[in-house]
């Protein structure tokens, strides 16, 4: 009798633990986890700006390179910085898109998984 009660209590505990953990995971995913994912996306964007130095190139666009102050050096420096800003902006845009796609992926994946489970088990057809 004691073993049966222990087995039943264990099953109840495990089932309740699994159900509550799953519900808590879903709640965490869209609250704290979403906030952390968003902050990670912002950190990734800041890292892209740090590594590409885009704002530094923009800030120094009219400052001649290598301290050369003659007209030809200023023109060459300006054209070179425009080219670098253009190509670094393209790289930054792709980095930004990658970070945004990963963030959207974070939002969509659990809903997609639940939909696939319901659809492939046939429950989705019975709901509609």
Secondary structure by P-SEA (a helix, b strand, c coil): caaaaaaaaaaaaaaaaaaaaaaaaaaaaacaaaaaaaaaaaaaaaaaaaaaaaaaaaaaccccccccccaaaaaaaaaaaaaaaaaaaaaaaaaaaaaaaaaaaaacaaaaaaaaaaaaaccccccc
